[in-house]
Amino acid sequence: MPKKKLGVPTSTAVIYVGQPRYQLLAAHAREISYLSSTDIKASNFLHYLIDEFADKAHKKLLGELLEKTQSKED
């Protein structure tokens, strides 16, 4: 059995989102699947959210954190 080389990226990554968030993703995926007659998994829905909204979320979160930092300094 070959050993995994350290520092070499794997083909997949796992991110823990927790049970409540996973259930929310799964509920949205089930509804979309039902209404569109297409098989959508929770991971498909999450990929869509990341692809479509990551830049907006990045800017918003950064702005909120910078605002907090400034208010602490004042």
Buried (B, 14 or more C-beta within 10 A) or exposed (E): EEEEEEEEEEEEEEEEEEEEEBEBBBEBBBEBBEEEEEEBEBEBBBEBEEEEEEEEEEEEEEEEEEEEEEEEEE
